[in-house]
Amino acid sequence: QVQPAESGGGVVQAGDSLTLSCSVSGGTFVGDDMVAWYRQAPGKEREVIGTITWDADSRHYADSMRGRFTIYRNYHENRAWLHMNGLKPEDTGIYYCNVQQNGVVYWGRGAQVTVSS
C-alpha cells in the first residue's frame, strides 16, 4: 500500500509563498488516483483545500481556498504539490495530503506550516 509523505513545511512571514510536496512510498501514483490536500489549524477541524486527479489532472478547490492555493502534479516526478501564495497567520496549521487509490484513502503524517506576522 502507498504511504504519502508531505514535505516543504516551515516557518514563513506573512505575505510569503510556500510550496508543499506530496510523494508516496510503497507504490506509485496511478490512473484515477486522487490526491487531496487538507489543513488543520490549531484548535480547529481538519478542512479540505482541494483535490487533483492523477491522470486527468482535474482540480477542484474548496470555495474558501480558491485563489491563493494551487494544486498540481508532476507526472514524471511522481509528486503532487500545493502552492500557497500570500500566506496569512491564519494559514498556520498542519497540512496533509491523502491519496485515494482503489477506494482506499491513505493519509500522510502532515507538514507544519507556521506563518508569522
C-alpha positions as CSV (number, residue, x, y, z in Angstrom):
1,Q,0.0,0.0,0.0
2,V,1.1,3.5,-0.7
3,Q,2.2,5.8,2.1
4,P,2.0,9.5,1.4
5,A,4.6,11.9,2.8
6,E,4.4,15.7,2.9
7,S,7.5,17.9,2.8
8,G,8.3,21.5,2.5
9,G,6.7,22.9,5.6
10,G,8.4,25.5,7.8
11,V,8.1,29.0,9.2
12,V,7.4,31.8,6.9
13,Q,6.5,35.5,7.1
14,A,3.0,36.8,6.3
15,G,2.8,37.5,2.6
16,D,5.3,34.8,1.6
17,S,4.7,31.9,-0.7
18,L,5.4,28.3,0.1
19,T,5.1,25.0,-1.8
20,L,4.4,21.7,-0.2
21,S,5.1,18.3,-1.8
22,C,3.3,15.0,-1.5
23,S,5.2,11.9,-2.5
24,V,4.4,8.2,-1.9
25,S,6.4,5.3,-0.8
26,G,5.4,1.6,-1.1
27,G,3.9,2.3,-4.5
28,T,3.3,4.9,-7.1
29,F,0.5,7.2,-8.2
30,V,-1.6,5.5,-10.9
31,G,-4.5,6.0,-13.2
32,D,-7.5,7.5,-11.5
33,D,-5.9,8.1,-8.1
34,M,-7.0,11.3,-6.4
35,V,-4.8,13.4,-4.2
36,A,-6.4,15.7,-1.7
37,W,-4.8,18.4,0.4
38,Y,-6.2,19.3,3.8
39,R,-5.1,21.5,6.6
40,Q,-5.8,21.6,10.4
41,A,-5.4,24.9,12.2
42,P,-4.8,24.8,15.9
43,G,-8.0,24.1,17.8
44,K,-10.0,23.6,14.6
45,E,-11.3,20.8,12.5
46,R,-9.4,19.5,9.5
47,E,-10.7,21.2,6.4
48,V,-10.2,20.3,2.7
49,I,-8.2,22.6,0.5
50,G,-8.7,20.8,-2.8
51,T,-8.2,17.7,-4.9
52,I,-6.5,16.7,-8.1
53,T,-6.9,13.5,-10.1
54,W,-3.7,11.9,-11.3
55,D,-4.3,11.0,-14.9
56,A,-7.0,13.6,-15.8
57,D,-5.2,16.4,-13.9
58,S,-8.7,17.7,-12.9
59,R,-8.6,20.1,-10.0
60,H,-11.3,21.2,-7.5
61,Y,-10.9,23.6,-4.6
62,A,-13.0,24.4,-1.6
63,D,-14.6,27.8,-2.1
64,S,-12.8,29.3,0.9
65,M,-9.4,28.2,-0.6
66,R,-9.9,29.3,-4.1
67,G,-7.4,32.0,-5.3
68,R,-4.4,31.6,-3.1
69,F,-3.9,27.9,-3.3
70,T,-2.9,25.9,-6.4
71,I,-2.7,22.1,-6.6
72,Y,-0.7,20.5,-9.3
73,R,1.1,17.3,-10.0
74,N,4.2,16.3,-11.8
75,Y,3.7,13.1,-13.7
76,H,7.3,12.3,-14.2
77,E,8.4,13.2,-10.7
78,N,5.5,11.2,-9.2
79,R,4.6,14.0,-6.9
80,A,1.7,16.3,-6.1
81,W,2.2,19.9,-4.9
82,L,0.3,22.5,-3.0
83,H,1.5,26.0,-3.8
84,M,0.3,28.8,-1.4
85,N,0.5,32.5,-2.1
86,G,0.1,35.5,0.2
87,L,0.2,33.4,3.4
88,K,-1.5,34.8,6.4
89,P,-1.1,34.0,10.1
90,E,-4.4,32.2,10.0
91,D,-3.0,29.8,7.4
92,T,-0.9,28.3,10.2
93,G,-1.5,24.7,10.8
94,I,-0.6,21.1,9.8
95,Y,-1.1,20.4,6.1
96,Y,-1.9,16.9,5.0
97,C,-2.1,15.1,1.7
98,N,-4.1,11.9,1.2
99,V,-4.2,9.6,-1.7
100,Q,-7.3,7.7,-2.7
101,Q,-6.3,4.6,-4.6
102,N,-8.6,1.7,-5.4
103,G,-11.2,3.0,-3.0
104,V,-8.8,3.3,0.0
105,V,-7.6,6.6,1.4
106,Y,-4.1,6.8,2.7
107,W,-3.0,9.8,4.8
108,G,0.4,11.3,5.2
109,R,1.6,12.5,8.7
110,G,1.4,16.1,7.8
111,A,3.7,19.1,7.5
112,Q,3.7,22.0,9.9
113,V,3.3,25.5,8.3
114,T,3.7,28.4,10.6
115,V,3.0,31.9,9.3
116,S,4.4,34.7,11.5
117,S,3.0,38.3,11.3
